[in-house]
């Protein structure tokens, strides 16, 4: 999520589907157990500890 500019705060958890169940990664100053990777056309559920905005701009050539 770091590569995507996600505004992580302590206590935020990202849930991603791994094919058999959801994998949880929590931000505790660093991502644990690992920084979630979000590929093309993949989605995640985010449980934010505090509200914030995640703004992204994309260019398509």
Rosetta silent file (secondary structure, phi, psi, omega in degrees, C-alpha in Angstrom):
SEQUENCE: XXXXXXXXXXXXXXXXXXXXXXXXXXXXXXXXXXXXXXXXXXXXXXXXXXXXXXXXXXXXX
SCORE:     score description
SCORE:     0.000 S_00000001
   1 L     0.000  -26.845  179.290    0.000    0.000    0.000 S_00000001
   2 H   -58.487  -41.129  179.709    2.984    2.267    0.569 S_00000001
   3 H   -62.966  -20.788 -178.210    3.710    2.275   -3.188 S_00000001
   4 H   -98.648    6.934  177.848    0.168    3.573   -3.783 S_00000001
   5 L    72.625   24.012 -179.617    0.442    6.517   -1.403 S_00000001
   6 L   -65.702  128.554 -177.980   -2.016    5.068    1.104 S_00000001
   7 L   -79.655   73.812 -176.327   -2.218    7.367    4.182 S_00000001
   8 L   -70.666  139.399  174.191   -1.612    4.631    6.770 S_00000001
   9 L  -126.649  155.820 -179.034   -2.100    5.405   10.444 S_00000001
  10 L   -55.561  128.420  179.772   -1.327    3.261   13.477 S_00000001
  11 L    97.703   -8.657  177.437   -4.059    0.657   13.872 S_00000001
  12 L   -69.509  140.224  177.761   -5.188    0.632   10.218 S_00000001
  13 E  -127.587  135.460  178.041   -5.848   -2.852    8.860 S_00000001
  14 E  -114.252  128.053  179.671   -6.043   -3.885    5.204 S_00000001
  15 E  -109.713  124.753  178.205   -7.818   -7.129    4.300 S_00000001
  16 E  -127.394  147.044 -178.467   -7.018   -8.782    0.967 S_00000001
  17 E   -81.264  129.743 -179.474   -8.331  -12.014   -0.554 S_00000001
  18 L  -107.675   10.132  179.088   -5.637  -14.673   -1.043 S_00000001
  19 L   105.904  -26.170  179.202   -7.802  -17.224   -2.882 S_00000001
  20 L  -128.311  -13.336 -179.343   -8.975  -19.163    0.177 S_00000001
  21 L  -178.424 -179.491 -179.653   -9.611  -16.453    2.782 S_00000001
  22 E   -90.994  137.675  176.829   -8.791  -12.915    3.831 S_00000001
  23 E  -105.148  129.087 -178.420   -5.264  -11.935    4.794 S_00000001
  24 E  -104.912  133.593  173.590   -4.959   -9.076    7.318 S_00000001
  25 E  -126.530  126.326 -175.743   -2.054   -6.622    7.411 S_00000001
  26 E  -114.299  138.975  178.617   -2.013   -4.018   10.185 S_00000001
  27 E   -89.889  118.009 -179.820   -0.021   -0.784   10.296 S_00000001
  28 L  -125.203   40.258 -171.043    1.847   -0.428   13.615 S_00000001
  29 L   100.043  -34.164  167.904    4.358    2.183   12.492 S_00000001
  30 L  -138.215  160.686  179.250    5.342   -0.379    9.853 S_00000001
  31 E   -75.871  134.406  177.771    3.118   -2.924    8.126 S_00000001
  32 E  -129.769  131.422    3.138    2.847   -6.279    9.900 S_00000001
  33 L   -78.455  -16.490  179.607    3.305   -8.944    8.788 S_00000001
  34 L  -157.795  160.904  175.818    4.128   -7.166    5.476 S_00000001
  35 L   -67.618  118.678 -178.964    3.258   -4.131    3.352 S_00000001
  36 L   -60.869  139.835  177.916    0.156   -5.199    1.367 S_00000001
  37 L  -105.181  127.663 -179.404    0.670   -5.333   -2.390 S_00000001
  38 L  -113.245  111.294 -178.972   -2.234   -4.156   -4.532 S_00000001
  39 L   -89.321  176.088  178.420   -2.074   -5.343   -8.139 S_00000001
  40 L   -59.511  130.790  177.374   -3.985   -4.239  -11.214 S_00000001
  41 L    68.021   13.205  175.213   -7.749   -4.868  -10.814 S_00000001
  42 L   -95.150  154.715  178.318   -7.354   -6.091   -7.219 S_00000001
  43 L  -130.256  163.494  178.271   -9.347   -4.679   -4.339 S_00000001
  44 L  -141.598  159.365  168.469   -9.016   -4.590   -0.570 S_00000001
  45 E  -100.345  137.834 -179.234  -11.134   -3.790    2.455 S_00000001
  46 E  -121.160  128.816  174.027   -9.676   -1.098    4.692 S_00000001
  47 E  -110.422   98.775 -177.728  -10.459   -0.636    8.389 S_00000001
  48 L   -83.829  135.703  176.313   -9.119    2.842    9.247 S_00000001
  49 L   -70.666  -34.529  177.789   -8.431    3.695   12.889 S_00000001
  50 L  -139.199  149.468 -179.452   -9.116    7.391   12.081 S_00000001
  51 L   -63.591  144.707  174.144  -10.746    9.072    9.105 S_00000001
  52 L  -162.777  169.104  179.060   -8.531   10.362    6.298 S_00000001
  53 L  -107.349  139.916  175.668   -8.619   10.981    2.554 S_00000001
  54 L  -122.661   97.936 -177.122   -6.784    8.854   -0.029 S_00000001
  55 L  -102.556  131.359  178.837   -6.669   10.790   -3.267 S_00000001
  56 L  -132.277  142.489  174.407   -5.086    9.299   -6.378 S_00000001
  57 L  -121.073  133.470 -178.318   -4.743   10.656   -9.912 S_00000001
  58 L  -122.802  144.183  174.075   -4.072    8.350  -12.853 S_00000001
  59 L  -112.852  131.836  178.213   -2.987    9.051  -16.400 S_00000001
  60 L  -115.688  121.533 -178.379   -3.964    6.664  -19.152 S_00000001
  61 L   -97.825    0.000    0.000   -1.965    6.909  -22.357 S_00000001
